[in-house]
Amino acid sequence: MKKKFDLVFYSYFNKELEVKWKELENNANISIFQTYNWQKFWFENCGESCKNLIVLVFDNKTLVSIFPLNIKKRFYITVLNWNGFPFSDYNGPIIKNNYNISNNNFNQIILNIQEIYKFDVLHLMNNRPEAGFINGFISNSSYGSSISQDNLYNNLLNILKKNTSYEMRRIEKKFNVNYITNPNQSETNEIIDFFLIQKERQLKRTNAWNYLKFSNFKKYIINLNKLDKINISFTCIKIDKKIIASHIGYMLDNIFYYIFPAYDISYKKYSPGNILLFKILEKIRINQFKYIDFTIGNEKYKTKLSNNKFNLSEYLKPFTIKGLIYFILIKSKFLIKKINYLLKK
């Protein structure tokens, strides 16, 4: 039987929306990227070029889901996306616990939105497995480790210790080393500045997409120290008062998100990134985190340290001729990327 949903739309983050959102997120299975605080932070820093579209879904007057979306123009084509690009590794609606959204329900909700906002194409990236009703194609993978059982803390630490103990002895013998896991405000600002410099160098060195060229994405990184302190983590290694490796991560519900690592390549022989990861694991063991989430990407250390992997999906649906052109371009791009990957294996 077709359900009749009532949809309520918000263009801005305000107190009324915050109350409804936080009540739902406290009764839902979400990641850091679906929280009201993170979404608001993202929009304030990165949302200036898109139209915010927060969709509240009611079933029989009960709020059952929130779709954090936006509409953005790309080459005269209007695209409905998840909020969060390029910083949200996991996307999807916030859904009330024990409430089921079917693929038919999802299609109905999207059609109802399209009738009002007339976008050309729907493009949803990095869809969480919990949003399996979206029925997208697999486009990415995420890695993590459950670390509260089967002595996995020790296993992870032992793996890293084997790889880093020699380098730790060498670096501590040669330099005055300081491992900072609870930085003050001045040190936090240093870590952010260090990340911006080293990350941009890495992106240029590897010919990767340099998102830091865009002022709004750079502003997002600069303002990370304004996120709620219970949700953000800053760590670094200093030698002779100079940062050589750093990490900025998120924390939510006993999950530690390993997000923004960086290191000075001139100290590569000491493996400062691995040493810092070892120190981070020591810290989160003390704080009894249950899971370390390495998020998306296929870096070797993620597969080596993880005991859990799940796939993320991407979903495209055109509604107009312009939307169909966009659909063909994106699918072709994905196919070429997949062929290149297979040829390199």
C-alpha positions as CSV (number, residue, x, y, z in Angstrom):
1,M,0.0,0.0,0.0
2,K,1.3,3.4,-1.0
3,K,2.1,5.6,2.0
4,K,1.2,9.2,2.1
5,F,4.1,11.2,3.4
6,D,4.0,14.8,4.5
7,L,7.1,16.7,3.6
8,V,8.3,19.9,5.3
9,F,11.1,21.9,3.8
10,Y,13.8,24.1,5.5
11,S,16.2,26.4,3.6
12,Y,18.2,27.4,6.7
13,F,19.4,25.9,9.9
14,N,17.4,27.4,12.8
15,K,16.4,26.6,16.4
16,E,13.1,25.0,15.3
17,L,14.9,22.6,12.9
18,E,17.7,21.9,15.5
19,V,15.1,20.7,18.1
20,K,13.4,18.3,15.6
21,W,16.7,17.1,14.1
22,K,18.5,16.4,17.4
23,E,15.4,14.6,18.7
24,L,15.5,12.3,15.7
25,E,19.3,11.8,15.6
26,N,19.1,10.6,19.2
27,N,16.8,7.9,18.1
28,A,18.6,6.9,14.8
29,N,21.7,5.1,13.6
30,I,23.8,7.8,12.0
31,S,27.4,8.8,11.4
32,I,29.1,12.1,12.4
33,F,28.1,13.5,9.0
34,Q,24.4,13.2,9.6
35,T,24.4,15.1,12.9
36,Y,22.8,18.6,13.0
37,N,26.0,20.2,14.3
38,W,28.2,18.8,11.5
39,Q,25.6,19.6,8.8
40,K,25.2,23.2,10.0
41,F,29.0,23.6,10.2
42,W,29.4,22.3,6.6
43,F,26.6,24.6,5.3
44,E,28.0,27.7,7.0
45,N,31.4,27.1,5.5
46,C,30.7,25.4,2.1
47,G,27.1,26.0,1.3
48,E,27.2,29.5,-0.3
49,S,27.0,28.2,-3.9
50,C,24.0,25.9,-3.4
51,K,20.4,26.1,-2.3
52,N,20.0,24.3,1.0
53,L,17.1,21.9,1.1
54,I,16.4,20.0,4.3
55,V,13.5,17.7,3.9
56,L,11.6,16.4,6.9
57,V,9.5,13.4,6.2
58,F,6.4,12.8,8.4
59,D,4.3,9.6,8.4
60,N,1.0,10.0,10.2
61,K,2.3,13.3,11.8
62,T,5.4,11.5,13.2
63,L,8.8,12.7,12.0
64,V,10.4,9.5,10.6
65,S,13.3,10.8,8.5
66,I,15.3,13.9,7.5
67,F,17.0,14.2,4.0
68,P,19.8,16.7,4.2
69,L,20.0,17.9,0.6
70,N,20.9,20.8,-1.6
71,I,20.3,21.9,-5.2
72,K,23.3,23.1,-7.1
73,K,23.8,24.2,-10.7
74,R,26.5,22.5,-12.8
75,F,26.8,23.8,-16.3
76,Y,23.2,25.0,-16.4
77,I,22.0,21.7,-15.0
78,T,20.3,21.7,-11.7
79,V,21.4,18.7,-9.5
80,L,19.9,17.5,-6.3
81,N,22.7,16.2,-4.0
82,W,23.4,15.3,-0.4
83,N,24.9,18.1,1.7
84,G,28.5,17.7,2.7
85,F,30.6,17.6,-0.5
86,P,33.6,17.0,-0.5
87,F,33.9,16.3,3.3
88,S,31.1,13.9,4.0
89,D,32.4,10.4,3.6
90,Y,29.1,8.8,4.4
91,N,25.7,10.1,3.2
92,G,22.1,9.2,3.7
93,P,18.9,10.3,5.4
94,I,18.5,10.2,9.2
95,I,15.9,7.5,9.8
96,K,14.0,6.8,13.0
97,N,15.1,3.5,14.6
98,N,12.9,0.5,13.6
99,Y,11.3,2.5,10.8
100,N,11.6,1.0,7.3
101,I,11.9,3.1,4.1
102,S,11.4,0.9,1.0
103,N,12.7,1.7,-2.5
104,N,9.1,2.6,-3.5
105,N,8.9,5.0,-0.5
106,F,12.2,6.6,-1.5
107,N,11.1,7.1,-5.1
108,Q,7.9,8.6,-3.9
109,I,9.7,11.1,-1.6
110,I,12.1,12.1,-4.4
111,L,9.2,12.6,-6.9
112,N,7.3,14.8,-4.4
113,I,10.5,16.9,-4.0
114,Q,11.0,17.1,-7.8
115,E,7.4,18.3,-8.4
116,I,8.1,21.3,-6.3
117,Y,11.8,22.1,-7.1
118,K,12.0,20.9,-10.7
119,F,15.7,19.8,-10.6
120,D,17.1,18.1,-13.7
121,V,18.9,15.1,-12.1
122,L,19.3,13.4,-8.7
123,H,22.9,12.5,-7.9
124,L,23.5,10.9,-4.5
125,M,27.1,9.9,-3.6
126,N,28.7,7.8,-0.9
127,N,25.4,6.3,0.2
128,R,25.7,4.3,3.5
129,P,24.7,0.6,3.5
130,E,21.9,1.7,5.9
131,A,20.4,3.5,2.9
132,G,20.2,0.3,0.8
133,F,16.8,1.2,-0.4
134,I,18.4,3.7,-2.8
135,N,19.6,0.9,-5.0
136,G,22.7,2.6,-6.4
137,F,25.8,1.2,-8.0
138,I,28.9,0.4,-5.9
139,S,31.4,3.3,-6.2
140,N,33.6,3.3,-3.1
141,S,34.6,1.3,-0.1
142,S,35.2,2.1,3.6
143,Y,37.4,0.5,6.1
144,G,37.4,0.3,9.9
145,S,38.2,-1.8,12.9
146,S,36.0,-2.9,15.8
147,I,38.5,-2.5,18.7
148,S,36.6,-3.4,21.9
149,Q,36.6,-7.1,21.5
150,D,38.9,-10.1,20.9
151,N,41.9,-8.1,22.1
152,L,41.9,-6.1,18.9
153,Y,43.3,-3.0,20.6
154,N,46.5,-5.0,21.3
155,N,46.5,-6.6,17.9
156,L,46.3,-3.2,16.2
157,L,48.9,-1.7,18.5
158,N,51.3,-4.6,17.9
159,I,51.0,-4.3,14.1
160,L,51.8,-0.7,14.3
161,K,54.5,-1.1,16.9
162,K,56.4,-3.6,14.7
163,N,56.3,-1.0,11.9
164,T,57.2,2.0,14.0
165,S,59.3,0.9,17.0
166,Y,62.6,1.2,15.2
167,E,61.7,4.6,13.7
168,M,60.5,5.8,17.1
169,R,63.8,4.9,18.7
170,R,65.7,6.6,15.9
171,I,63.7,9.8,16.0
172,E,63.7,10.1,19.8
173,K,67.5,9.6,19.8
174,K,68.2,12.3,17.3
175,F,65.5,14.9,18.2
176,N,63.6,16.3,21.1
177,V,60.3,14.7,20.4
178,N,56.9,15.8,21.8
179,Y,53.7,13.8,21.2
180,I,50.8,16.2,21.6
181,T,47.4,14.5,22.0
182,N,45.6,17.3,23.9
183,P,46.7,20.5,22.2
184,N,45.9,24.0,23.5
185,Q,44.3,26.6,21.2
186,S,47.6,27.9,19.9
187,E,48.8,24.3,19.1
188,T,45.4,23.5,17.4
189,N,45.9,26.5,15.1
190,E,49.4,25.3,14.3
191,I,48.0,21.8,13.4
192,I,45.5,23.3,11.0
193,D,48.1,25.5,9.4
194,F,50.4,22.5,9.1
195,F,47.7,20.4,7.5
196,L,46.8,23.0,4.9
197,I,50.5,23.4,3.8
198,Q,51.3,19.7,3.7
199,K,48.0,18.5,2.2
200,E,48.2,21.0,-0.6
201,R,51.8,19.8,-1.3
202,Q,50.6,16.2,-1.3
203,L,47.7,16.9,-3.7
204,K,50.0,18.7,-6.1
205,R,52.7,16.0,-5.8
206,T,50.2,13.2,-6.6
207,N,48.3,15.1,-9.2
208,A,45.1,14.6,-7.2
209,W,42.1,17.0,-7.2
210,N,43.2,20.0,-5.1
211,Y,40.1,20.9,-3.2
212,L,42.1,23.5,-1.1
213,K,42.2,25.8,-4.2
214,F,38.5,26.6,-3.4
215,S,38.1,29.2,-0.7
216,N,35.0,27.7,0.9
217,F,36.6,24.3,1.2
218,K,39.7,25.8,2.7
219,K,37.6,27.8,5.1
220,Y,36.0,24.6,6.3
221,I,39.5,23.3,7.3
222,I,40.5,26.6,8.9
223,N,37.3,26.7,11.0
224,L,37.5,23.0,12.3
225,N,38.5,24.3,15.7
226,K,35.1,25.8,16.0
227,L,33.3,22.4,16.0
228,D,32.0,21.1,19.3
229,K,35.1,20.0,21.3
230,I,33.4,16.6,22.0
231,N,33.3,15.9,18.3
232,I,36.8,17.0,17.1
233,S,40.3,15.7,17.8
234,F,43.7,17.3,17.1
235,T,47.0,15.5,17.5
236,C,50.6,16.0,16.3
237,I,54.2,15.1,16.6
238,K,56.8,17.9,17.2
239,I,60.5,17.6,16.9
240,D,62.5,20.6,18.3
241,K,59.1,22.5,18.4
242,K,58.4,21.9,14.8
243,I,55.3,19.8,13.6
244,I,56.3,16.9,11.4
245,A,53.0,14.9,11.4
246,S,49.4,15.8,12.4
247,H,45.9,14.4,12.4
248,I,42.5,16.0,12.6
249,G,39.6,13.6,13.3
250,Y,36.0,13.3,14.5
251,M,34.4,11.5,17.4
252,L,30.9,10.4,17.9
253,D,29.2,7.7,20.0
254,N,32.5,5.8,20.9
255,I,33.6,5.9,17.2
256,F,36.8,7.6,16.3
257,Y,37.0,8.8,12.6
258,Y,40.5,8.9,11.2
259,I,40.0,11.7,8.6
260,F,42.8,14.2,8.0
261,P,46.3,12.9,8.4
262,A,49.3,14.8,7.1
263,Y,53.1,14.6,7.5
264,D,56.2,16.5,6.3
265,I,57.6,14.3,3.5
266,S,61.2,15.4,4.3
267,Y,60.9,13.2,7.5
268,K,59.4,10.2,5.6
269,K,62.2,7.9,6.6
270,Y,61.0,8.1,10.2
271,S,57.4,7.1,9.3
272,P,55.9,9.9,11.3
273,G,52.4,9.2,10.1
274,N,52.5,5.6,11.4
275,I,54.0,6.8,14.7
276,L,51.3,9.3,15.2
277,L,48.6,6.7,14.4
278,F,50.1,4.5,17.0
279,K,49.9,7.3,19.6
280,I,46.2,8.0,18.5
281,L,45.4,4.3,19.1
282,E,46.9,4.5,22.6
283,K,44.8,7.5,23.3
284,I,41.5,6.1,22.1
285,R,42.1,2.8,24.0
286,I,42.3,4.9,27.2
287,N,39.0,6.6,26.2
288,Q,37.5,3.2,25.4
289,F,36.4,3.9,21.9
290,K,34.7,0.8,20.3
291,Y,35.5,1.5,16.7
292,I,38.2,3.3,14.6
293,D,36.7,4.3,11.2
294,F,39.3,4.9,8.5
295,T,36.5,5.9,6.2
296,I,36.8,5.8,2.4
297,G,39.8,5.2,0.3
298,N,41.9,2.1,-0.6
299,E,45.3,3.0,1.1
300,K,47.3,0.0,2.1
301,Y,47.4,0.8,5.8
302,K,43.6,0.8,5.9
303,T,43.3,-2.7,4.6
304,K,46.1,-3.9,6.8
305,L,44.6,-2.5,10.0
306,S,40.9,-3.1,9.3
307,N,38.7,-6.1,10.1
308,N,35.6,-4.5,8.6
309,K,34.9,-3.3,5.1
310,F,31.6,-2.1,3.5
311,N,30.7,-0.7,0.2
312,L,29.2,2.7,-0.5
313,S,26.9,3.4,-3.4
314,E,26.2,6.1,-5.9
315,Y,22.8,6.8,-7.4
316,L,21.8,8.8,-10.5
317,K,18.4,9.5,-11.9
318,P,17.6,12.0,-14.6
319,F,14.3,13.8,-14.8
320,T,14.9,16.0,-17.9
321,I,16.9,16.0,-21.2
322,K,19.6,18.1,-19.5
323,G,19.5,15.6,-16.6
324,L,20.0,12.7,-19.1
325,I,23.1,14.4,-20.5
326,Y,24.5,14.8,-17.0
327,F,23.6,11.1,-16.3
328,I,25.5,9.9,-19.4
329,L,28.6,12.0,-18.7
330,I,28.9,10.8,-15.1
331,K,28.3,7.2,-15.9
332,S,30.9,7.4,-18.7
333,K,33.4,9.0,-16.3
334,F,32.8,6.2,-13.8
335,L,33.2,3.5,-16.5
336,I,36.5,5.0,-17.7
337,K,37.8,5.2,-14.1
338,K,36.8,1.5,-13.6
339,I,38.5,0.4,-16.8
340,N,41.7,2.3,-15.9
341,Y,41.7,0.6,-12.4
342,L,41.3,-2.8,-14.0
343,L,44.1,-2.2,-16.4
344,K,46.5,-1.2,-13.6
345,K,45.9,-4.5,-11.7
